[in-house]
Amino acid sequence: MKGTSMDEVLLRSALAAIGVAVAAGPLGAVVLWRRMVYFGDTISHAALLGVAFALALNLPIFLGVLICALGIAALVLTSSGRFHHTNTLLGVAAHSSLSLGLVAVALLGGPVDIDLESYLIGDIASVDWRDVAIIGAGGALALGLVAWRWQRLLMASLDRDMALAKGQNPDHEAIFFTVALALLVAVAIQVVGALLITALLIIPAVAARLGAKTPERMVFLAAALGGMAAVAGLFGATQLATPVGPTIVVAALIFLILASIARRVFSAC
Amino acid sequence: MSSILMSTKGVGLRLDGREVLHDVSFSISEAEIVTIVGPNGSGKSSFLKILIGALKPSQGRMQRRVGLRIGYVPQRLQLDHIFPMTVLRFLKLGSAKPAEIAEIVERFGLVQITGQQLSSLSGGQLQRVLLANAMNGAPDLLVLDEAAQGLDQPAVAGFYRLIERMRREFGCAVLMVSHDLHVVMSASDRVICLNRHICCEGSPTIVSEAPEYRELFGYGTEGALALYRHEHDHEGHEHG
């Protein structure tokens, strides 16, 4: 094995961060429209349970997280409204899957020291070329699913009954979108960690809304802002020696604040 | 024979163990305007949801003409400001053909507002946009769920004239749900009075004089009924 140069690590990190953020922006826009922020939180917290699952069965982390995210999503989608209000259910599921995951990872750790922090806020330095390929493929697949269902997804997000009257089934769109979201969570955990995935989803999308008049425009802007936040965050983190995941989120927040100020100034003129 | 677009036979619905609808048999034919009236909680919105396929009946049968196209106007659109959607983009969801969109925009007088956000429209403007969207693709049946709610009286009268025009120009049947008694009735061929089951049905005049209807809406609505008669006498010249 050849030693890897600093440049190569940086290149891999940049590709991974940009890949995740560019996919997260558009998905985040749809999450906002469908009022699924809490749902997004729930399946990204379930990612930690997926880590434990993967460690226990010796599976790739990506696969364990994907399976767990889909499992929790299916549980919530099928039982919501039956026992409790959906938000109540999501609150229970989000935090108990996070805690279960933490407990399970700690138990499995045993004598080997498992770095919990890397799963909570990401560990981009550990990304190898295989991970970059998985992130690229997973992100592209998630975006592809959304693009494929786009018109129907918009209709289902606007009004459930209107979609049904047109002979469409909005429940199918909910399933397709949930799969896309689970794919994103699975590729994002290594980059920003279970705690920050929701932030990466929605902060660029909220900023994008400020400059968008149509859903398509918002989705493209969210992707662009996500990519910019990834680059700026990675650069900031190397300069300031701060953790990469949180720094990317802070960069996205700065873009949001700047966009809000720009809009204020614009509408005041 | 084939003029019936949609029918139900003995439809019942239970939600959370509560009986919402009981033994409802109903049909609507081509180019017919039917209004379902009933007090709050009478099951009229649930019945509409069954007809458009949003709810499954617990009992009974339902039949639809093969290939039936439904245009649906919801009560309101729960659209957050976070969802950017111009009037023009919204209309394009129903049809991608520019010529069809241009025609719809022209016909419904939306030229001035095509660039506006749906979330910024007034109640009356939004209703017109929702109606335009429902008519996009020339449906056989136009379904409206309390579509006039929240509009002021002149706007309601204007909105109902527009719906009558839809039937005239497109030849579609219209099914409305309403608790707004007098204005709706003047435009309807048939009124169905629903309170979990069908209490009475028939022409507006017959229903308004039926004892079941009186019992349901009370004698307190006599003012409204008088207004209805007045409007009916001067067909098409609603006041307000």
Chai-1 contact restraints between the chains, C-beta under 6 A:
chainA,res_idxA,chainB,res_idxB,connection_type,confidence,min_distance_angstrom,max_distance_angstrom,comment,restraint_id
A,L32,B,I82,contact,1.0,0.0,6.0,A-B,restraint_1
A,W33,B,F83,contact,1.0,0.0,6.0,A-B,restraint_2
A,M155,B,L93,contact,1.0,0.0,6.0,A-B,restraint_3
A,D159,B,P74,contact,1.0,0.0,6.0,A-B,restraint_4
A,D159,B,L77,contact,1.0,0.0,6.0,A-B,restraint_5
A,D161,B,A54,contact,1.0,0.0,6.0,A-B,restraint_6
A,D161,B,P74,contact,1.0,0.0,6.0,A-B,restraint_7
A,M162,B,Y72,contact,1.0,0.0,6.0,A-B,restraint_8
A,M162,B,P74,contact,1.0,0.0,6.0,A-B,restraint_9
A,L164,B,I52,contact,1.0,0.0,6.0,A-B,restraint_10
A,L164,B,G53,contact,1.0,0.0,6.0,A-B,restraint_11
A,L164,B,A54,contact,1.0,0.0,6.0,A-B,restraint_12
A,A165,B,I52,contact,1.0,0.0,6.0,A-B,restraint_13
A,A165,B,I70,contact,1.0,0.0,6.0,A-B,restraint_14
A,A165,B,Y72,contact,1.0,0.0,6.0,A-B,restraint_15
A,R209,B,I82,contact,1.0,0.0,6.0,A-B,restraint_16
A,A212,B,P84,contact,1.0,0.0,6.0,A-B,restraint_17
A,K213,B,P84,contact,1.0,0.0,6.0,A-B,restraint_18
A,K213,B,T86,contact,1.0,0.0,6.0,A-B,restraint_19
A,T214,B,P84,contact,1.0,0.0,6.0,A-B,restraint_20
A,T214,B,T86,contact,1.0,0.0,6.0,A-B,restraint_21
A,T214,B,R89,contact,1.0,0.0,6.0,A-B,restraint_22
A,M218,B,P84,contact,1.0,0.0,6.0,A-B,restraint_23
